Amino acid sequence: MSKSSNFFEKCYEVARQIPFGRVTSYGAIAKYLAVPRSARAVGYAMTASHAKDVPAHRVVNRNGLLTGKHHFDGINLMQQLLENEGIQVKENQIQNF
């Protein structure tokens, strides 16, 4: 297993622990994994996760913006998934983040 795929798997393990109806940021996952300057790499992992049963829709940027939404099928799938969990989204941003 390559170093990056191992890192991606660690990101997926963390993302799978995010409870229904909750969100976190790329940076928070990076910090949790003791690589605080790797938020972008966490984003790459979430982009590559869609066929792996990972709730990537629960991971947003540090301002609560749905920056990964264009990696989901459909126009507003990421927002719809979040709203189905009771999370308020307005203009591509989590409210009360």
Secondary structure, DSSP 8 states (H G I E B T S, - for coil): --HHHHHHHHHHHHHTTS-TT--EEHHHHHHHTT-TT-HHHHHHHHHTTTTTT--GGGEE-TTSB-TTGGGSSSSSHHHHHHHHTT--EETTEETT-
